[in-house]
Amino acid sequence: MAKTKTSKLKIIPLGGVDGIGKNMTVFEYEDDMFAIDCGVSFPEGDMLGVDLVIPDFSYIEANSEKFRGLVLTHGHEDHIGAVPYFLKAVNAPVYGTRLTLGILENKLLEHGLVRSSELYEVSAGQSFKLGCFTVEFIRVNHSIPDAVAVAVHTPRGIVVHTGDFKVDYTPISGEPIDLLRFAELGKKGVKLLLCESTNVERSGYTPSERVVGASFDRIFFNLDKRVVIATFSSNVHRIQQIIDASVKYGRKVAVTGRSMINVISAAERLGYMKIPEGTLIELSDLNRYNPSQITLITTGSQGEPMSALYRMALGEHSSVSLGSNDLVILSSSPIPGNEKLIAKVTNELLKRGVELINDILADVHVSGHACEEELKLMHALTKPDFFMPIHGEYKHLKRHADLAKYLGMDEKRISVPENGKVYELDNKKLCVSGTVPADPVFVDGYGVGEIGSVVLKERKHLSEDGMLMVVAALDMEIGTLLSKIEVISRGFVYMKDSESLIEEVRTLAARTVDECFEKGVMDLNTVRSKVKEAVSSKLYSRTKKRPMVMPILLDIGL
């Protein structure tokens, strides 16, 4: 189809604008479509039993003939974690930098996907075509190597998507952010800027990652304890500095946590980490060394249940027991929503007598995200006609929108996005033109999208008030009760302490069945419904609780 002067560019956030995580943004222009990032977020406290939350891909699936590719900005979970689930639904090429694809390959293998022929490596400074779009990678600094921003050259002008970034003039490896290229694009004319907002509430500049390395050096000096450091598995720069400090002070390094092992393996194989031979040891060899000779790098800095640090804190790790000879360093800051989990792990660690250091007590963590002054710099360099804040909770997006107004942008040219809304851009305005499905999709074990709000409500119901099962055998043909009513309680009342209540339920259930038969009700589902209604009412009147009542009535008549 020929492109027309009236055609509009569509920008559709499917994630990343309702909290930290699940980042995914679709770009569409007539017959061509692609997406930037495809990440996960972790379940909130009321998402009982859910393992991961991923974006809703159904709009892309419905338009798969137009979809030209998936573009990745860097290798963090909130940007690539959902890619395996996406590729199971949509057959598409994936574009990313070397380390990003190296980490992704391990994920694809875990999911039984072998797609290396469709993973296309692109370096910062290079461009490639996706239908009518030309996509350009721009070098940025972040807490993982090979992070890029994306400039999308569209029929409606240049759109800059910053990805996650900060301005670090002394990065651990590689070069500083390519501010010159952002300035060049600003001179050409940037139609729309999509800029991350995570640290917009923090004034000033984000410190360099080298600050953490200097802090590790001070901590390790003359330390006679074993060091256990929990950090994000994908923070390759941080892990490299931990290894450097360990080597400097004669320590061996052990690693625990599946994701940590996978990332270190990929980073070392691709040359993004340098680990002297003989430095790494197995967990099984820890007892061969004195505490002062060991550094243990682990997952679990966010207090994630079943992570390696969580199991250590609760004394459930198969290889590591913590005590007074250990110094535990939490080399991270809490992701919003994880504060209670981290507090639980912290308390359990302290109960074991360990010494604990976090980012409040020492410079053991710096952010990978731009603070207010760096965000101002990005706006000043790109000079966009329109602006859309991304990557954050609503409070972050609103604060960033206010910052853009402070910098002189007309309020009418700023859009605070919502997941699933379709934003159309032409030469004169950026406006909402419709919606697409964008509800969160829950991953529960092997099930993807099978768990909805109804199931979560039932799980919450069970967790709060428990369950009561009413079991009996019936003969529906002649209308009679063939067995004694059995009542089973789980998480509601303890049977021996509530014998009178249980007996009332038995009597009520039997009477309800008999009344159904007396009235000529011979439909099994109707009988079940009547029993459930009667028992639920009785339980609430007696206890003021509403357990889930499950009538298990079986027709075993001949």
C-alpha positions as CSV (number, residue, x, y, z in Angstrom):
1,M,0.0,0.0,0.0
2,A,1.4,3.4,-0.9
3,K,2.2,5.7,2.0
4,T,0.0,8.8,2.0
5,K,0.5,12.3,3.4
6,T,-2.4,11.7,5.8
7,S,-1.0,8.5,7.3
8,K,-0.1,8.7,11.0
9,L,2.6,7.0,13.0
10,K,1.1,4.9,15.8
11,I,2.9,4.4,19.2
12,I,1.3,1.8,21.4
13,P,2.7,1.1,24.9
14,L,2.0,-2.5,26.0
15,G,4.0,-2.2,29.2
16,G,6.5,-0.1,31.1
17,V,4.2,2.9,31.8
18,D,2.3,1.5,34.8
19,G,5.3,0.5,37.0
20,I,8.8,-0.6,36.8
21,G,9.0,-3.6,34.4
22,K,7.2,-5.3,31.6
23,N,8.6,-2.8,29.1
24,M,7.3,-3.0,25.5
25,T,6.3,-0.3,22.9
26,V,4.9,-1.0,19.5
27,F,5.5,1.3,16.5
28,E,3.2,1.1,13.5
29,Y,2.9,2.9,10.2
30,E,0.3,1.5,7.8
31,D,1.6,-1.9,6.7
32,D,4.7,-2.0,8.9
33,M,5.0,-2.7,12.6
34,F,7.8,-3.5,15.1
35,A,8.3,-3.4,18.9
36,I,11.0,-2.1,21.2
37,D,11.8,-4.4,24.2
38,C,9.7,-7.3,25.6
39,G,10.2,-7.6,29.4
40,V,8.7,-9.1,32.5
41,S,7.7,-7.7,35.8
42,F,7.4,-9.6,39.1
43,P,4.1,-10.4,40.8
44,E,2.7,-8.1,43.4
45,G,1.6,-9.4,46.8
46,D,-2.0,-10.1,45.7
47,M,-0.9,-12.1,42.7
48,L,-0.9,-15.4,44.6
49,G,0.9,-18.2,42.9
50,V,1.9,-16.1,39.8
51,D,5.6,-16.5,38.7
52,L,5.9,-13.6,36.2
53,V,3.8,-10.9,34.6
54,I,4.3,-10.3,30.8
55,P,2.7,-7.9,28.3
56,D,-0.3,-8.9,26.3
57,F,0.9,-9.7,22.7
58,S,-2.5,-10.3,21.2
59,Y,-2.6,-7.1,19.2
60,I,0.7,-8.1,17.5
61,E,-0.5,-11.7,17.0
62,A,-3.6,-10.4,15.2
63,N,-1.3,-8.3,13.0
64,S,1.6,-10.7,12.7
65,E,1.7,-10.2,8.9
66,K,2.8,-6.6,9.5
67,F,5.3,-7.3,12.2
68,R,8.9,-6.8,11.0
69,G,10.9,-7.5,14.1
70,L,11.6,-7.1,17.9
71,V,14.3,-4.6,18.9
72,L,16.0,-4.9,22.3
73,T,17.8,-2.1,24.1
74,H,19.7,-4.1,26.7
75,G,19.8,-7.4,28.6
76,H,17.8,-6.7,31.8
77,E,14.9,-8.9,32.7
78,D,12.4,-6.1,32.5
79,H,13.4,-5.6,28.8
80,I,14.1,-9.1,27.5
81,G,12.5,-11.5,30.1
82,A,9.3,-12.1,28.1
83,V,11.0,-12.6,24.7
84,P,10.7,-16.5,24.9
85,Y,7.0,-16.2,25.5
86,F,6.6,-13.7,22.7
87,L,8.5,-15.9,20.2
88,K,6.3,-18.8,21.0
89,A,3.4,-16.7,19.8
90,V,4.9,-14.6,17.0
91,N,7.6,-15.8,14.5
92,A,9.8,-12.7,14.2
93,P,13.5,-11.7,13.9
94,V,15.1,-10.2,17.0
95,Y,17.7,-7.4,16.9
96,G,20.1,-6.5,19.7
97,T,23.7,-5.9,20.7
98,R,26.1,-8.7,21.3
99,L,25.8,-9.2,25.1
100,T,22.0,-8.7,25.0
101,L,21.6,-11.5,22.4
102,G,24.2,-13.7,24.3
103,I,22.0,-13.5,27.5
104,L,18.9,-14.0,25.4
105,E,20.2,-17.2,23.8
106,N,20.5,-18.9,27.2
107,K,16.9,-18.0,27.9
108,L,15.7,-19.4,24.6
109,L,17.5,-22.6,25.2
110,E,15.9,-22.9,28.6
111,H,12.5,-22.6,26.8
112,G,13.5,-25.2,24.2
113,L,13.8,-22.5,21.5
114,V,16.8,-22.6,19.1
115,R,16.5,-19.5,17.0
116,S,20.1,-18.2,16.7
117,S,19.6,-17.8,12.9
118,E,16.9,-15.2,13.6
119,L,19.0,-13.2,16.2
120,Y,20.6,-10.3,14.5
121,E,23.6,-8.6,16.2
122,V,23.7,-4.8,15.8
123,S,26.4,-2.6,17.3
124,A,25.9,1.0,18.6
125,G,26.2,3.3,15.7
126,Q,24.7,0.9,13.2
127,S,21.3,1.1,11.5
128,F,18.9,-1.4,9.9
129,K,15.6,-1.5,8.0
130,L,12.3,-2.8,9.3
131,G,9.8,-2.1,6.6
132,C,9.4,1.6,6.2
133,F,11.4,2.2,9.4
134,T,15.1,2.7,9.8
135,V,16.2,1.8,13.2
136,E,19.5,3.2,14.6
137,F,21.3,2.1,17.8
138,I,23.0,4.8,19.9
139,R,25.5,4.0,22.7
140,V,24.3,4.8,26.2
141,N,25.6,4.0,29.7
142,H,23.6,1.7,32.0
143,S,24.3,-0.9,34.7
144,I,24.9,-3.5,32.0
145,P,27.3,-3.3,29.0
146,D,26.0,-2.9,25.4
147,A,22.9,-0.8,26.3
148,V,21.6,1.4,23.6
149,A,19.0,4.0,22.9
150,V,17.0,3.7,19.6
151,A,16.4,6.4,17.0
152,V,13.6,5.4,14.8
153,H,13.6,7.2,11.4
154,T,9.9,7.1,10.3
155,P,7.9,8.6,7.5
156,R,6.6,11.1,10.1
157,G,10.1,12.1,11.4
158,I,12.6,10.9,13.9
159,V,11.5,9.3,17.2
160,V,14.1,8.8,19.9
161,H,13.5,6.0,22.5
162,T,16.2,6.4,25.2
163,G,15.9,2.9,26.7
164,D,17.4,2.9,30.2
165,F,20.4,5.2,30.4
166,K,22.6,7.4,32.6
167,V,25.5,9.8,31.8
168,D,28.7,8.1,33.0
169,Y,31.9,9.8,31.9
170,T,34.0,7.0,33.6
171,P,32.3,3.8,32.7
172,I,33.8,0.5,33.9
173,S,34.1,-0.7,30.3
174,G,33.5,0.8,26.9
175,E,32.9,4.4,26.0
176,P,30.7,7.1,27.6
177,I,27.2,7.8,26.2
178,D,27.2,9.2,22.7
179,L,25.8,12.6,23.5
180,L,27.1,14.0,20.2
181,R,24.7,11.7,18.3
182,F,21.7,12.9,20.3
183,A,22.7,16.5,19.6
184,E,23.0,15.7,15.9
185,L,19.6,14.2,15.8
186,G,18.3,17.2,17.7
187,K,19.7,19.5,15.0
188,K,18.0,17.4,12.3
189,G,14.7,17.6,14.2
190,V,13.3,15.0,16.6
191,K,9.6,14.7,16.2
192,L,9.0,12.7,19.4
193,L,11.1,11.8,22.5
194,L,10.3,8.7,24.6
195,C,12.5,9.0,27.7
196,E,12.8,6.9,30.8
197,S,11.6,8.3,34.0
198,T,12.8,6.0,36.8
199,N,15.0,8.5,38.7
200,V,13.2,11.7,37.7
201,E,12.4,12.4,41.4
202,R,16.1,12.5,42.2
203,S,17.9,15.8,41.8
204,G,21.4,16.1,40.4
205,Y,23.4,13.4,38.6
206,T,23.7,9.6,39.0
207,P,27.2,8.8,40.3
208,S,29.6,6.7,38.2
209,E,29.7,2.9,38.7
210,R,33.4,3.4,39.7
211,V,32.2,4.8,43.1
212,V,31.1,1.3,44.0
213,G,34.4,-0.2,43.1
214,A,36.2,2.2,45.4
215,S,33.8,1.3,48.2
216,F,34.4,-2.5,47.7
217,D,38.1,-1.8,47.9
218,R,37.7,-0.1,51.3
219,I,35.5,-2.9,52.6
220,F,37.7,-5.8,51.5
221,F,40.9,-4.2,52.9
222,N,42.1,-6.2,56.0
223,L,38.7,-8.0,56.3
224,D,38.9,-11.4,57.9
225,K,35.3,-12.4,57.2
226,R,33.7,-14.2,54.3
227,V,32.0,-11.7,52.0
228,V,28.6,-12.5,50.6
229,I,27.4,-10.0,48.0
230,A,23.9,-10.0,46.6
231,T,23.3,-8.0,43.4
232,F,21.3,-8.1,40.2
233,S,22.6,-11.0,38.0
234,S,22.6,-8.8,34.9
235,N,24.8,-6.1,36.5
236,V,27.9,-7.2,34.7
237,H,29.9,-4.1,35.7
238,R,29.1,-4.6,39.4
239,I,30.1,-8.3,39.2
240,Q,33.4,-7.4,37.5
241,Q,34.3,-5.0,40.2
242,I,33.5,-7.6,42.9
243,I,35.8,-10.0,41.1
244,D,38.5,-7.4,40.7
245,A,38.4,-6.5,44.5
246,S,38.5,-10.3,45.4
247,V,41.5,-10.9,43.2
248,K,43.3,-7.9,44.6
249,Y,42.9,-9.2,48.2
250,G,43.6,-12.9,47.4
251,R,40.1,-14.2,47.6
252,K,38.5,-17.0,45.6
253,V,35.0,-16.3,44.1
254,A,32.0,-18.7,44.2
255,V,28.7,-18.0,42.5
256,T,25.2,-19.2,43.4
257,G,21.9,-18.5,41.7
258,R,21.0,-19.9,38.3
259,S,20.5,-16.5,36.6
260,M,23.8,-15.3,38.0
261,I,25.7,-18.3,36.7
262,N,24.1,-17.9,33.2
263,V,24.9,-14.2,32.9
264,I,28.5,-14.5,34.1
265,S,28.9,-17.4,31.7
266,A,27.6,-15.4,28.7
267,A,29.5,-12.3,29.7
268,E,32.8,-14.1,30.0
269,R,32.3,-16.1,26.9
270,L,31.6,-12.9,24.9
271,G,34.5,-11.0,26.4
272,Y,32.5,-8.6,28.6
273,M,34.1,-9.9,31.8
274,K,37.6,-10.8,32.6
275,I,38.1,-13.4,35.3
276,P,41.7,-14.6,36.0
277,E,42.2,-18.3,35.8
278,G,41.8,-20.1,39.1
279,T,39.6,-17.3,40.6
280,L,36.2,-19.1,40.4
281,I,35.6,-22.1,42.6
282,E,32.6,-24.4,43.1
283,L,30.3,-24.1,46.1
284,S,31.4,-27.6,47.1
285,D,34.9,-26.2,47.6
286,L,34.0,-23.4,50.1
287,N,35.0,-25.4,53.2
288,R,38.6,-25.8,51.8
289,Y,39.3,-22.1,52.5
290,N,39.3,-19.8,55.4
291,P,36.5,-17.1,55.5
292,S,39.0,-14.4,54.7
293,Q,39.7,-16.2,51.4
294,I,36.2,-16.3,50.0
295,T,33.8,-14.0,48.2
296,L,30.4,-15.4,47.4
297,I,28.3,-13.6,44.7
298,T,24.6,-14.4,44.9
299,T,21.1,-13.6,43.6
300,G,18.4,-12.4,45.9
301,S,19.1,-8.7,46.4
302,Q,15.4,-8.0,46.2
303,G,14.5,-10.6,48.8
304,E,12.9,-12.8,46.1
305,P,11.4,-16.0,47.7
306,M,13.5,-19.1,46.8
307,S,16.4,-17.0,45.6
308,A,19.8,-18.1,46.8
309,L,20.1,-15.3,49.5
310,Y,16.6,-16.0,50.7
311,R,17.4,-19.6,51.2
312,M,20.6,-18.7,53.0
313,A,18.8,-16.3,55.3
314,L,16.3,-19.0,56.3
315,G,18.9,-21.7,56.7
316,E,17.6,-23.7,53.7
317,H,20.6,-23.4,51.3
318,S,22.1,-26.8,50.5
319,S,25.7,-25.5,50.4
320,V,26.0,-22.3,52.4
321,S,25.3,-21.6,56.1
322,L,25.7,-18.1,57.3
323,G,26.9,-16.9,60.7
324,S,29.1,-14.4,62.6
325,N,32.0,-15.0,60.2
326,D,30.1,-13.6,57.3
327,L,29.7,-10.0,56.0
328,V,26.6,-9.7,53.7
329,I,26.4,-6.8,51.3
330,L,23.2,-5.9,49.6
331,S,24.5,-4.2,46.5
332,S,21.2,-2.9,45.2
333,S,18.4,-0.5,46.1
334,P,14.8,-1.8,46.6
335,I,12.6,-1.9,43.6
336,P,9.2,-0.3,44.6
337,G,7.0,-3.0,46.1
338,N,9.9,-5.2,47.3
339,E,10.5,-3.4,50.5
340,K,8.7,-6.0,52.7
341,L,10.6,-8.9,51.1
342,I,13.9,-7.2,51.6
343,A,13.1,-6.4,55.2
344,K,12.2,-10.1,55.9
345,V,15.5,-11.3,54.4
346,T,17.4,-8.6,56.3
347,N,15.9,-9.5,59.6
348,E,16.6,-13.2,59.1
349,L,20.2,-12.5,58.2
350,L,20.7,-10.4,61.3
351,K,19.2,-13.2,63.4
352,R,22.0,-15.4,62.2
353,G,24.6,-13.0,63.5
354,V,26.0,-11.8,60.2
355,E,27.3,-8.3,59.6
356,L,25.2,-6.5,57.1
357,I,25.9,-3.5,54.8
358,N,23.4,-2.0,52.4
359,D,23.4,1.2,50.2
360,I,22.3,3.3,53.2
361,L,25.4,2.4,55.2
362,A,28.0,2.6,52.3
363,D,28.4,3.3,48.6
364,V,27.7,-0.3,47.6
365,H,25.2,0.6,44.9
366,V,24.6,3.3,42.4
367,S,21.7,3.5,40.0
368,G,21.9,2.8,36.3
369,H,19.2,5.4,35.6
370,A,19.4,9.1,34.8
371,C,18.6,11.6,37.5
372,E,16.9,15.0,36.9
373,E,19.9,16.9,35.5
374,E,20.7,14.1,33.1
375,L,17.1,14.0,31.9
376,K,17.3,17.8,31.4
377,L,20.4,17.2,29.2
378,M,18.6,14.6,27.1
379,H,15.7,17.1,26.5
380,A,18.1,19.9,25.7
381,L,20.1,17.9,23.2
382,T,17.2,16.3,21.3
383,K,14.8,19.3,21.3
384,P,11.8,17.2,20.6
385,D,8.5,18.6,19.1
386,F,6.5,16.1,21.3
387,F,7.3,14.2,24.4
388,M,6.1,11.0,26.1
389,P,7.6,9.9,29.4
390,I,8.1,6.1,29.8
391,H,9.5,3.5,32.2
392,G,8.1,4.2,35.6
393,E,5.0,4.4,37.8
394,Y,2.5,7.1,37.1
395,K,4.1,9.5,39.7
396,H,7.4,9.2,37.7
397,L,5.7,9.9,34.4
398,K,3.8,12.8,35.7
399,R,6.9,14.3,37.3
400,H,8.8,13.9,34.0
401,A,5.9,15.6,32.1
402,D,6.1,18.5,34.6
403,L,9.9,18.6,34.0
404,A,9.3,18.9,30.3
405,K,6.9,21.8,30.9
406,Y,9.5,23.5,33.1
407,L,11.9,23.2,30.3
408,G,9.5,25.1,28.0
409,M,7.5,22.5,26.2
410,D,3.8,23.3,25.5
411,E,1.6,21.1,27.7
412,K,-0.4,20.2,24.6
413,R,2.7,18.5,23.1
414,I,3.1,16.2,26.1
415,S,1.3,12.9,26.6
416,V,1.5,10.8,29.8
417,P,0.9,7.3,28.3
418,E,-1.3,4.4,29.4
419,N,-0.8,0.8,28.4
420,G,-3.0,-0.2,25.5
421,K,-3.8,3.3,24.3
422,V,-3.0,4.0,20.6
423,Y,-1.2,7.3,20.2
424,E,-1.2,8.8,16.7
425,L,1.5,11.3,15.6
426,D,1.3,13.6,12.6
427,N,3.0,16.9,11.9
428,K,0.6,18.8,14.2
429,K,-0.4,16.7,17.1
430,L,0.0,13.6,19.2
431,C,-3.3,12.2,20.3
432,V,-5.1,9.1,21.4
433,S,-7.1,7.3,18.6
434,G,-8.1,4.1,20.3
435,T,-7.1,1.1,22.4
436,V,-5.7,-2.4,22.1
437,P,-5.7,-5.3,24.6
438,A,-3.0,-4.6,27.2
439,D,-4.1,-6.3,30.5
440,P,-1.2,-8.0,32.3
441,V,-0.7,-11.7,31.3
442,F,0.2,-14.0,34.2
443,V,2.7,-16.8,33.9
444,D,1.9,-19.6,36.4
445,G,4.2,-22.6,36.0
446,Y,3.8,-23.8,32.5
447,G,0.6,-21.8,32.0
448,V,0.7,-18.5,30.2
449,G,-2.5,-16.4,30.2
450,E,-4.5,-19.2,31.8
451,I,-4.7,-17.4,35.1
452,G,-7.1,-14.4,35.1
453,S,-8.6,-12.1,37.7
454,V,-11.3,-14.6,38.7
455,V,-8.7,-17.3,39.6
456,L,-6.7,-14.7,41.5
457,K,-9.8,-13.7,43.4
458,E,-10.5,-17.3,44.3
459,R,-6.9,-17.8,45.5
460,K,-7.1,-14.7,47.6
461,H,-10.5,-16.0,48.9
462,L,-8.9,-19.3,49.8
463,S,-5.9,-17.6,51.5
464,E,-8.1,-15.5,53.7
465,D,-11.1,-17.7,54.6
466,G,-10.1,-21.2,53.6
467,M,-12.3,-23.9,52.1
468,L,-15.0,-26.3,53.2
469,M,-15.9,-29.4,51.1
470,V,-19.3,-31.2,51.4
471,V,-19.0,-34.7,50.1
472,A,-21.9,-37.2,49.4
473,A,-23.1,-39.9,47.1
474,L,-26.5,-39.5,45.5
475,D,-28.8,-41.6,43.2
476,M,-30.4,-38.9,41.0
477,E,-32.6,-41.4,39.2
478,I,-34.6,-42.3,42.2
479,G,-33.8,-39.1,44.2
480,T,-32.1,-40.4,47.4
481,L,-29.0,-39.8,49.5
482,L,-26.8,-42.9,49.4
483,S,-24.2,-42.0,52.0
484,K,-23.6,-39.9,55.1
485,I,-22.5,-36.3,54.4
486,E,-18.8,-35.8,54.9
487,V,-17.4,-32.4,55.7
488,I,-13.7,-31.5,55.1
489,S,-12.2,-28.2,56.2
490,R,-9.0,-26.7,54.9
491,G,-7.8,-23.4,56.2
492,F,-11.2,-22.6,57.7
493,V,-11.7,-24.3,61.1
494,Y,-9.9,-27.1,62.9
495,M,-12.3,-30.0,62.8
496,K,-11.9,-31.2,66.4
497,D,-12.4,-27.7,67.8
498,S,-15.6,-27.0,65.8
499,E,-17.5,-30.3,66.0
500,S,-20.8,-28.6,66.7
501,L,-20.5,-26.4,63.6
502,I,-19.4,-29.3,61.4
503,E,-22.4,-31.3,62.6
504,E,-24.7,-28.4,61.8
505,V,-23.3,-28.3,58.3
506,R,-23.8,-32.0,57.8
507,T,-27.4,-31.8,59.0
508,L,-28.1,-28.7,56.8
509,A,-26.6,-30.3,53.7
510,A,-28.5,-33.5,54.1
511,R,-31.8,-31.6,54.7
512,T,-31.2,-29.4,51.6
513,V,-30.6,-32.5,49.4
514,D,-33.8,-34.1,50.7
515,E,-35.8,-30.9,50.1
516,C,-34.6,-30.7,46.5
517,F,-35.7,-34.3,45.9
518,E,-39.1,-33.6,47.6
519,K,-39.6,-30.7,45.3
520,G,-38.8,-32.8,42.2
521,V,-35.4,-31.2,41.6
522,M,-33.5,-33.9,39.8
523,D,-30.7,-31.9,38.2
524,L,-27.4,-32.5,39.9
525,N,-25.9,-29.0,39.3
526,T,-29.0,-27.4,40.8
527,V,-28.7,-29.6,43.9
528,R,-25.1,-28.6,44.2
529,S,-26.0,-25.0,43.9
530,K,-28.7,-25.2,46.6
531,V,-26.3,-27.0,49.0
532,K,-23.6,-24.4,48.4
533,E,-26.0,-21.5,49.0
534,A,-27.4,-23.0,52.2
535,V,-24.0,-23.9,53.7
536,S,-22.4,-20.6,52.8
537,S,-25.3,-18.7,54.5
538,K,-25.0,-20.9,57.6
539,L,-21.2,-20.4,57.9
540,Y,-21.4,-16.7,57.6
541,S,-24.2,-16.4,60.2
542,R,-22.1,-18.5,62.6
543,T,-18.6,-17.2,61.9
544,K,-18.9,-14.0,59.9
545,K,-16.4,-15.6,57.4
546,R,-17.0,-16.7,53.9
547,P,-14.9,-19.8,53.1
548,M,-15.1,-21.3,49.6
549,V,-17.8,-24.0,49.8
550,M,-17.3,-26.9,47.4
551,P,-20.2,-29.4,47.2
552,I,-18.7,-32.6,45.9
553,L,-22.0,-34.5,45.2
554,L,-21.6,-37.6,43.0
555,D,-24.4,-39.4,41.2
556,I,-23.5,-43.1,41.5
557,G,-27.0,-44.5,40.9
558,L,-27.3,-47.4,38.3
